[in-house]
Amino acid sequence: MHVSTLIVMSSVANDFQGLPVILLDCTQNRALQAILFFYFHVLEMDPPWLDGVVRAKPKRRNPVVLSVEEVSPLLANISVQQQMNSIVYLYTLLTKVVQVILGDGDS
């Protein structure tokens, strides 16, 4: 990818901010990371044009969290055994996530 392509991507990210363009920030940032990887690890040099590139700002997404009033009817419709199975499953899942984050994913 040529430097002019990055400049075009940078200007597109600036021109379309606020409009509903799907994956624009993600696409630009992934392409930029791939090019930077190529420069740093393959060419073993710093790209001279890096200061002029404007990175796309990702949209902030809020997590979906259910209120107590929304969770209570859900829990009322499942058995105690199913609730316990869910707790054990979530604990196991969270343990694996923490192991991956801490770099201890082999165990």
Residue, then its C-alpha position, 0 to 999 in steps of 0.5 A: m500500500h502506498v503512502s498516498t493511500l494512507i493519506v486518502m484513508s486518513s482524509v476519509a476518516n476525517d471527512f466522514q466522522g459522525l456519519p454512519v459508515i460501517l467499519l471505517d475506523c476499524t478498517q483504517n486502523r487495521a490497514l495502518q497497523a499492517i503497514l506499520f508492522f511491515y515497516f518496523h519488522v520487515l523493512e526495519m525502519d521507521p516510516p517517515w510519513l507517520d506524523g501526517v497520518v490521522r488515526a480514525k477514532p473508534k466509536r465508544r460502545n457501552p456494554v449492555v447491562l440488565s437491571v435487577e428488575e430485568v434479571s429477576p424474571l429470567l432467574a425465576n424461570i430456570s431451576v436451581q440446578q441450571q443456575m448453579n451450572s450457569i455460575v460454574y460455567l461463567y466462573t470457568l469462562l472468566t478464569k480462562v479469560v484471566q489466564v489468557i490476559l495474564g499470559d498463562g493460557d497453557s494451563 
